[in-house]
Amino acid sequence: MSTIVVKFGGSSLANATQILKSIAIIKADKHRRYVVVSAPGKAHAEDTKVTDLLYRCYNRAVQGGEVESVLSVIEKRFAEIISGLNIDLDLSEDFKILRDHLASDPSEDFVASRGEYLNAKVLSACLGCPMLDAADYICFDENGKYDQEATEKKLIPAIKSNKNGVFPGFYGATPDGKVHTFSRGGSDITGAIVAKAAGAYVYENWTDVSGMLVADPRIVENPKPIENITYRELRELSYMGAAVLHEDAVFPVRQAGIPINIRNTNAPDDDGTMILHHLPDGYKPKSITGIAGNHQFSVVRIEKAMMNNEIGFGAKVLQIFSDFNLSFEHMPSGIDTLSVVVATDKLTPVKTALMERLQKETMPDVIYAEDDMAIIAVVGHGMVSTKGTAARVLSAIAKADINIRMIDQGSGELNIIVGVHEKDYTKAIVSLYKEFEKDL
């Protein structure tokens, strides 16, 4: 039987109205057999996510403070959801367990996970299918690292013995049975893990946007959606700050060759974005797929005559950065120049000592560090077959009267990266989008 695994984010499950939309989506296709849920998100702009309230409860509990006022808000929230859905579900025992846990020796992970746990019970009651507690199937080792082998040993048989089911996202358990969570947004990871174990032919991730957008809508007004994107392109854009999926959620389904479909719960007829290993046969990629960027970077620039003849020079420089626990973002170089781009907040505390050691061990002609750099990536498989893309990127930035401080192109011709002054970051992204808008 073909299987679709669906994951609904917090905005899709924020209240009874949103949950009813999600249920309608599930029931619209019989192949949507396994559901992964997040905790209720914000029901309105001034609202607070249930997970944030749970963290607040935990923090108060460990500080010896009063938790009941916050816990009662969470309990009321679920009571309103249950009433709005008109289902027969009593969560009083679950809240008693949570209260007792907070009063004894509370675990942050256990407390934080209860939003997903309770919401899975709600969806299970609505759909009339079993709730499969993630603590029984998603495994972490004793050090808190996700254990794929142990998970699949438990999860695959459970899926085979249940034709459908609801999984709470975000958490699992260590070998001693203690609840352990992924990082925030980890329900995306749970969904991918379930999709892989179920051998799904697609993993649908339902949220409040109709897929990925070519550029950040906070910067570009009404950017166009991305129809198809490869895992490699997604990785490049995510690395530069385009956030729709939890980054670790890609790997389980990528490993299994399962496509991800980003969909909008509030606009279920929209196709959304398909994330694929390879673009479909006959699909002609756009000249670019997306534009993303990040800022608050610094660049350490080293100039030395005949640098290219000094064997191991680059390795020596990177070893020094490593010794200071600094990872580099990019490293454009020339015959006699080498630039290392790092996050400013990581560089600042060690800048003086780093520069002194670089000076001593590399004996450069010139060495200096510049702050206030922003990095923008223009990404797309279409670059390989589209002439003049690099020229258009540089021209668009020049027309906006922006000075380019760095240029780098990935060896796979998948991206063109430019560095600009932080004050020009927004203007550069807008100018790039306008240049390629007609191609999208």
Backbone torsions as a table, in degrees:
resi	resn	phi	psi	omega
1	MET	NA	130.9	175.7
2	SER	-65.3	140.0	-174.8
3	THR	-127.9	136.9	170.5
4	ILE	-116.1	129.8	171.6
5	VAL	-100.5	130.6	-178.5
6	VAL	-117.8	137.7	175.2
7	LYS	-121.4	132.0	178.4
8	PHE	-112.9	129.2	179.3
9	GLY	-78.9	176.8	-176.1
10	GLY	-61.6	-35.1	179.1
11	SER	-68.9	-26.5	179.8
12	SER	-79.8	-12.6	-176.2
13	LEU	-129.5	26.6	-171.8
14	ALA	-71.6	-29.6	-179.2
15	ASN	-155.3	-179.2	-175.9
16	ALA	-61.7	-38.7	-179.7
17	THR	-60.7	-46.0	179.7
18	GLN	-67.7	-38.6	179.5
19	ILE	-64.4	-38.3	177.2
20	LEU	-62.9	-36.9	175.1
21	LYS	-62.2	-42.4	-179.0
22	SER	-65.5	-40.7	178.8
23	ILE	-63.9	-40.9	178.2
24	ALA	-61.3	-38.7	178.3
25	ILE	-64.6	-46.2	180.0
26	ILE	-59.5	-46.0	-175.8
27	LYS	-74.6	-15.0	-178.4
28	ALA	-72.2	-15.8	-179.4
29	ASP	-140.9	117.1	-176.5
30	LYS	-64.4	-16.4	179.9
31	HIS	-79.7	-10.5	176.2
32	ARG	-80.7	87.5	-169.3
33	ARG	-100.2	-28.2	-177.5
34	TYR	-123.8	131.3	-174.0
35	VAL	-119.2	133.2	174.9
36	VAL	-116.1	130.8	-172.9
37	VAL	-119.9	147.9	169.5
38	SER	-93.6	173.1	171.6
39	ALA	-74.0	157.2	177.7
40	PRO	-56.9	131.0	176.9
41	GLY	-90.0	-156.2	179.9
42	LYS	-73.8	128.2	176.9
43	ALA	-82.1	-20.0	176.4
44	HIS	-158.5	172.3	-171.4
45	ALA	-58.0	-35.8	-176.8
46	GLU	-89.3	1.4	-176.7
47	ASP	-77.7	169.6	176.8
48	THR	-122.2	136.7	177.6
49	LYS	-63.1	143.3	-179.3
50	VAL	-59.4	-39.7	179.9
51	THR	-62.2	-38.0	176.9
52	ASP	-64.6	-37.5	177.0
53	LEU	-65.6	-38.1	179.3
54	LEU	-67.0	-40.9	175.3
55	TYR	-61.5	-36.9	178.6
56	ARG	-64.4	-40.5	176.5
57	CYS	-60.0	-46.6	-178.7
58	TYR	-61.3	-47.8	-177.9
59	ASN	-61.2	-39.8	177.5
60	ARG	-65.9	-40.9	-177.5
61	ALA	-62.5	-45.6	-177.3
62	VAL	-71.9	-20.4	177.1
63	GLN	-92.3	4.1	179.0
64	GLY	76.7	18.5	-178.6
65	GLY	-89.9	-177.6	-178.3
66	GLU	-87.3	130.5	-177.0
67	VAL	-111.5	-16.7	-170.3
68	GLU	-61.9	-36.0	-178.1
69	SER	-64.0	-37.3	178.7
70	VAL	-77.8	-42.5	-179.0
71	LEU	-62.4	-35.1	179.4
72	SER	-68.2	-30.1	175.9
73	VAL	-65.2	-43.0	178.5
74	ILE	-64.5	-44.5	-179.3
75	GLU	-62.4	-40.9	178.3
76	LYS	-65.0	-39.0	179.8
77	ARG	-59.3	-47.4	179.3
78	PHE	-69.0	-34.4	177.3
79	ALA	-62.6	-40.3	178.2
80	GLU	-66.0	-38.9	178.1
81	ILE	-63.7	-47.7	-178.6
82	ILE	-62.6	-42.3	178.8
83	SER	-64.3	-42.8	-179.9
84	GLY	-65.3	-27.9	179.3
85	LEU	-89.1	-13.0	179.0
86	ASN	57.1	49.8	178.0
87	ILE	-115.0	157.4	179.6
88	ASP	-93.3	95.2	-177.8
89	LEU	-147.4	126.9	-179.7
90	ASP	-114.7	115.9	-178.7
91	LEU	-103.4	12.1	-174.7
92	SER	-62.1	-38.0	179.7
93	GLU	-67.2	-37.5	177.9
94	ASP	-64.9	-39.4	178.1
95	PHE	-72.0	-30.3	175.0
96	LYS	-64.2	-43.6	178.1
97	ILE	-61.1	-42.1	179.6
98	LEU	-65.1	-42.2	178.5
99	ARG	-61.8	-45.8	-179.9
100	ASP	-62.1	-39.2	-179.4
101	HIS	-65.0	-43.7	179.7
102	LEU	-65.5	-29.5	-177.2
103	ALA	-82.4	-16.4	-176.3
104	SER	-99.7	-97.2	-179.6
105	ASP	-130.5	79.6	-168.9
106	PRO	-66.9	142.6	172.7
107	SER	-102.9	129.1	-178.8
108	GLU	-60.0	-42.4	-177.5
109	ASP	-65.8	-42.3	179.5
110	PHE	-62.1	-47.4	-178.1
111	VAL	-62.1	-46.0	-177.5
112	ALA	-64.1	-28.6	-176.1
113	SER	-78.3	-11.7	-171.9
114	ARG	-69.5	-22.4	177.3
115	GLY	-64.1	-46.0	177.3
116	GLU	-67.2	-41.6	-178.7
117	TYR	-59.0	-49.1	-178.3
118	LEU	-69.3	-37.6	179.5
119	ASN	-67.2	-33.8	175.7
120	ALA	-64.1	-37.3	176.0
121	LYS	-63.1	-39.2	178.8
122	VAL	-63.5	-49.5	-179.6
123	LEU	-65.1	-37.1	178.2
124	SER	-60.6	-43.4	178.7
125	ALA	-66.1	-38.1	179.6
126	CYS	-66.4	-40.4	-173.5
127	LEU	-90.9	-14.3	-179.1
128	GLY	68.5	33.9	178.1
129	CYS	-130.7	162.0	-173.5
130	PRO	-66.6	146.5	169.4
131	MET	-92.5	121.3	-178.3
132	LEU	-105.4	103.1	-173.0
133	ASP	-64.1	123.9	-177.7
134	ALA	-58.9	-27.2	179.1
135	ALA	-63.1	-21.8	180.0
136	ASP	-87.1	-12.8	-170.7
137	TYR	-131.6	-30.9	-179.1
138	ILE	-92.8	116.9	-169.6
139	CYS	-109.5	137.4	170.0
140	PHE	-116.8	151.0	176.1
141	ASP	-81.1	-177.6	-175.2
142	GLU	-65.7	-16.0	177.7
143	ASN	-96.6	4.4	178.6
144	GLY	84.3	14.4	178.2
145	LYS	-93.1	136.6	-179.7
146	TYR	-57.9	132.3	-177.7
147	ASP	-110.6	97.1	-176.4
148	GLN	-64.5	-44.3	-176.5
149	GLU	-62.5	-47.1	179.4
150	ALA	-64.8	-38.1	179.0
151	THR	-62.5	-49.7	-176.9
152	GLU	-66.1	-29.3	178.2
153	LYS	-64.9	-31.0	178.5
154	LYS	-93.8	-40.1	-169.9
155	LEU	-75.4	-41.9	-177.1
156	ILE	-61.1	-47.2	176.2
157	PRO	-61.4	-36.1	179.6
158	ALA	-64.2	-40.4	178.6
159	ILE	-67.3	-39.7	179.5
160	LYS	-65.1	-30.3	-177.6
161	SER	-92.7	-3.6	176.4
162	ASN	-128.8	115.7	-176.4
163	LYS	-68.3	-18.5	172.8
164	ASN	-155.8	169.3	-179.7
165	GLY	176.3	166.0	179.3
166	VAL	-118.5	126.4	178.3
167	PHE	-110.5	132.3	168.0
168	PRO	-73.4	137.8	179.1
169	GLY	-88.3	-179.4	167.0
170	PHE	85.9	-23.5	-173.2
171	TYR	-142.1	168.4	172.9
172	GLY	-152.5	-145.9	-179.3
173	ALA	-148.6	152.2	175.1
174	THR	-84.1	170.3	-176.8
175	PRO	-56.3	-27.1	179.0
176	ASP	-85.2	5.9	175.4
177	GLY	88.6	1.9	-179.6
178	LYS	-79.0	136.9	179.5
179	VAL	-65.6	135.6	178.0
180	HIS	-135.5	137.3	-175.5
181	THR	-105.6	155.5	164.7
182	PHE	-75.6	178.5	174.1
183	SER	-69.1	167.5	-178.8
184	ARG	-54.1	140.7	-174.8
185	GLY	86.1	7.1	-173.5
186	GLY	-70.0	-7.9	175.4
187	SER	-63.1	-28.9	173.8
188	ASP	-58.8	-39.7	-179.8
189	ILE	-67.1	-45.7	178.6
190	THR	-56.7	-44.0	179.5
191	GLY	-59.5	-41.6	179.8
192	ALA	-67.5	-38.8	178.7
193	ILE	-63.7	-44.3	178.8
194	VAL	-65.5	-40.8	179.2
195	ALA	-60.3	-43.2	178.8
196	LYS	-64.9	-45.7	-178.8
197	ALA	-64.8	-32.4	-178.8
198	ALA	-83.4	-7.7	-175.6
199	GLY	62.1	37.7	-177.0
200	ALA	-63.3	150.5	175.7
201	TYR	-90.6	-10.8	171.2
202	VAL	-158.7	145.6	175.3
203	TYR	-111.1	110.6	-179.4
204	GLU	-92.8	125.2	179.1
205	ASN	-113.9	106.0	-173.7
206	TRP	-95.0	128.5	-177.0
207	THR	-141.0	-152.8	-177.2
208	ASP	-111.1	16.7	174.5
209	VAL	-130.9	151.7	-177.6
210	SER	-86.4	59.5	178.5
211	GLY	93.6	-170.9	178.1
212	MET	-80.7	152.0	179.6
213	LEU	-112.1	154.2	-177.2
214	VAL	-61.3	-33.4	-179.8
215	ALA	-144.3	167.9	-178.4
216	ASP	-66.2	119.2	-178.6
217	PRO	-67.4	-12.8	175.3
218	ARG	-76.9	-15.3	-179.4
219	ILE	-110.7	-44.1	-178.2
220	VAL	-106.6	130.1	-179.2
221	GLU	-74.5	124.8	177.5
222	ASN	48.4	57.5	177.5
223	PRO	-66.2	152.1	-177.7
224	LYS	-73.3	151.3	177.4
225	PRO	-77.2	157.8	175.2
226	ILE	-94.9	123.5	-177.7
227	GLU	-77.2	-53.7	179.1
228	ASN	-131.4	140.6	177.7
229	ILE	-146.0	141.4	178.9
230	THR	-86.1	161.3	177.5
231	TYR	-57.5	-37.7	-179.9
232	ARG	-64.3	-43.5	178.3
233	GLU	-64.6	-41.4	178.7
234	LEU	-60.4	-42.2	179.6
235	ARG	-60.5	-43.9	180.0
236	GLU	-62.8	-45.6	-178.0
237	LEU	-69.8	-39.6	179.6
238	SER	-64.1	-40.8	-179.9
239	TYR	-60.5	-32.6	-179.4
240	MET	-89.3	5.5	171.6
241	GLY	113.3	-3.1	177.4
242	ALA	-76.0	109.9	-171.9
243	ALA	-115.2	108.8	169.7
244	VAL	-121.7	-45.0	178.4
245	LEU	-109.5	148.8	167.8
246	HIS	-60.5	128.7	-172.7
247	GLU	-55.4	-40.5	-177.6
248	ASP	-69.9	-13.9	-179.3
249	ALA	-70.8	-20.3	-177.5
250	VAL	-70.8	-36.5	-166.4
251	PHE	-67.8	-42.6	178.5
252	PRO	-59.7	-42.3	-178.1
253	VAL	-79.0	-32.3	175.4
254	ARG	-62.0	-42.2	179.5
255	GLN	-59.6	-35.3	-177.8
256	ALA	-94.1	-1.3	-179.9
257	GLY	71.8	28.4	-178.0
258	ILE	-97.3	125.0	177.6
259	PRO	-72.6	152.7	175.3
260	ILE	-109.7	135.3	177.3
261	ASN	-117.6	112.1	177.8
262	ILE	-84.4	119.6	-174.5
263	ARG	-127.0	164.6	-177.5
264	ASN	-110.4	115.7	179.5
265	THR	-59.2	-32.0	-177.8
266	ASN	-86.2	-7.1	177.0
267	ALA	-143.3	67.2	-171.3
268	PRO	-65.1	-16.8	178.9
269	ASP	-82.2	-12.8	176.4
270	ASP	-69.2	140.5	-177.6
271	ASP	-70.3	-27.6	-178.5
272	GLY	73.8	-160.7	-179.7
273	THR	-112.0	132.4	173.7
274	MET	-97.5	126.6	176.3
275	ILE	-105.0	120.1	-167.2
276	LEU	-131.6	160.3	171.5
277	HIS	-66.0	-47.4	-178.7
278	HIS	-134.9	150.8	176.9
279	LEU	-65.9	147.7	-178.0
280	PRO	-59.1	149.2	176.6
281	ASP	-56.1	132.1	178.5
282	GLY	84.5	-6.4	-179.9
283	TYR	-82.6	122.2	179.3
284	LYS	-91.9	115.4	-178.2
285	PRO	-66.0	149.1	174.9
286	LYS	-67.0	165.4	179.8
287	SER	-60.4	-34.4	170.2
288	ILE	-136.3	159.5	177.7
289	THR	-102.4	-40.5	-178.0
290	GLY	-162.7	165.0	178.0
291	ILE	-128.1	128.5	178.6
292	ALA	-145.8	158.7	-179.3
293	GLY	-157.5	174.5	177.2
294	ASN	-152.0	161.7	-178.3
295	HIS	-136.3	-171.7	-175.1
296	GLN	67.3	51.7	175.0
297	PHE	-114.0	160.2	172.6
298	SER	-126.7	154.4	177.3
299	VAL	-125.1	127.1	174.1
300	VAL	-99.1	117.9	-175.0
301	ARG	-110.8	128.0	-179.8
302	ILE	-118.5	128.3	176.2
303	GLU	-120.3	132.9	179.5
304	LYS	-156.4	124.4	179.3
305	ALA	-61.1	138.5	178.8
306	MET	63.7	25.0	178.7
307	MET	-55.0	-38.6	-175.7
308	ASN	-65.3	-19.5	179.5
309	ASN	-89.8	-7.2	-177.5
310	GLU	-92.5	98.0	-175.4
311	ILE	-61.1	131.9	177.3
312	GLY	83.5	8.5	-177.8
313	PHE	-62.5	-49.9	-179.8
314	GLY	-61.7	-40.2	179.2
315	ALA	-63.1	-38.6	179.6
316	LYS	-63.9	-44.0	179.6
317	VAL	-61.5	-47.3	-178.4
318	LEU	-66.2	-33.2	177.5
319	GLN	-64.3	-38.1	178.0
320	ILE	-64.5	-43.6	176.9
321	PHE	-61.0	-41.3	178.9
322	SER	-62.7	-40.1	179.7
323	ASP	-62.4	-26.7	176.5
324	PHE	-93.6	12.4	178.3
325	ASN	58.6	39.8	179.4
326	LEU	-111.6	125.8	173.4
327	SER	-98.0	142.7	-177.7
328	PHE	-97.3	148.2	179.8
329	GLU	-88.2	-44.9	179.4
330	HIS	-148.0	158.4	-179.9
331	MET	-143.9	70.5	175.7
332	PRO	-68.4	145.6	-177.1
333	SER	-145.5	161.0	173.2
334	GLY	-129.1	-170.0	-178.5
335	ILE	-61.9	-43.2	-176.4
336	ASP	-119.3	15.3	-179.2
337	THR	-135.9	150.3	175.6
338	LEU	-146.3	127.9	179.4
339	SER	-118.8	136.8	178.6
340	VAL	-120.5	120.3	-178.2
341	VAL	-98.7	125.8	-178.6
342	VAL	-135.4	162.3	176.7
343	ALA	-68.6	131.3	-176.1
344	THR	-59.5	-42.3	-176.3
345	ASP	-66.1	-24.9	177.0
346	LYS	-83.2	-33.6	-177.6
347	LEU	-75.1	-41.4	-170.4
348	THR	-50.5	-47.9	-176.4
349	PRO	-65.0	-22.1	-174.8
350	VAL	-119.0	8.6	-171.8
351	LYS	-57.1	-48.9	-175.9
352	THR	-61.0	-47.6	-178.4
353	ALA	-66.4	-39.0	179.2
354	LEU	-62.7	-48.2	-177.5
355	MET	-63.7	-38.2	178.4
356	GLU	-63.3	-41.7	-179.3
357	ARG	-71.0	-39.7	176.4
358	LEU	-60.7	-41.5	179.0
359	GLN	-61.8	-44.4	-176.0
360	LYS	-69.4	-42.5	-170.7
361	GLU	-92.8	-20.9	-179.7
362	THR	-108.1	-15.5	177.9
363	MET	48.1	58.6	-177.6
364	PRO	-75.7	162.3	171.2
365	ASP	-74.6	-41.3	179.3
366	VAL	-140.9	139.3	173.1
367	ILE	-146.7	133.8	178.1
368	TYR	-157.3	162.4	178.5
369	ALA	-123.5	137.1	177.1
370	GLU	-120.5	136.5	176.6
371	ASP	-101.4	-172.5	173.8
372	ASP	62.1	39.9	176.6
373	MET	-104.2	141.6	171.9
374	ALA	-115.7	146.7	-178.8
375	ILE	-119.7	132.5	-179.1
376	ILE	-125.5	132.9	178.3
377	ALA	-113.7	130.6	170.7
378	VAL	-104.9	119.6	-167.1
379	VAL	-121.7	143.4	173.1
380	GLY	166.6	138.8	174.9
381	HIS	-64.8	-25.3	-177.3
382	GLY	-66.5	-14.8	-179.7
383	MET	-60.3	-36.3	-175.8
384	VAL	-61.1	-38.6	-175.3
385	SER	-102.9	3.7	-179.0
386	THR	-112.3	115.4	-178.4
387	LYS	-72.2	142.6	170.8
388	GLY	83.0	10.5	-178.1
389	THR	-63.4	-45.6	-179.9
390	ALA	-60.6	-41.5	179.4
391	ALA	-62.0	-39.1	179.7
392	ARG	-67.7	-38.8	178.1
393	VAL	-60.1	-49.8	-177.5
394	LEU	-68.2	-37.2	179.8
395	SER	-66.4	-41.9	-179.3
396	ALA	-60.7	-40.8	180.0
397	ILE	-71.1	-38.6	178.4
398	ALA	-64.5	-41.0	179.0
399	LYS	-61.7	-27.2	178.6
400	ALA	-85.2	8.2	177.5
401	ASP	61.9	42.9	-179.3
402	ILE	-114.2	133.2	176.9
403	ASN	-85.6	128.8	178.4
404	ILE	-87.5	125.4	-177.1
405	ARG	-97.5	-15.6	-178.9
406	MET	-159.6	142.4	174.7
407	ILE	-132.9	135.7	177.6
408	ASP	-149.0	142.0	175.7
409	GLN	-125.2	131.7	179.0
410	GLY	-60.9	146.9	-176.8
411	SER	-64.2	-23.5	179.2
412	GLY	-89.3	8.0	-179.3
413	GLU	55.5	34.4	179.6
414	LEU	-98.0	-18.9	-177.8
415	ASN	-148.8	155.5	169.8
416	ILE	-123.5	126.1	-175.7
417	ILE	-115.0	131.9	176.8
418	VAL	-126.2	145.3	174.2
419	GLY	-108.9	133.0	179.0
420	VAL	-132.9	166.1	175.7
421	HIS	-64.5	144.7	-176.4
422	GLU	-55.1	-35.1	-179.0
423	LYS	-66.4	-20.4	-178.6
424	ASP	-97.8	3.3	-172.6
425	TYR	-57.1	-55.1	-177.4
426	THR	-63.5	-44.8	-179.0
427	LYS	-62.2	-36.8	-179.7
428	ALA	-66.6	-43.0	-179.9
429	ILE	-65.2	-42.9	178.6
430	VAL	-61.5	-42.7	-178.6
431	SER	-66.7	-37.1	178.3
432	LEU	-67.3	-42.4	179.1
433	TYR	-62.3	-44.0	179.6
434	LYS	-61.0	-37.1	-179.9
435	GLU	-63.9	-38.2	-173.6
436	PHE	-104.9	-0.4	-174.5
437	GLU	-55.5	-42.8	-176.0
438	LYS	-67.9	-17.8	180.0
439	ASP	-85.4	-13.5	-168.5
440	LEU	-88.1	NA	NA
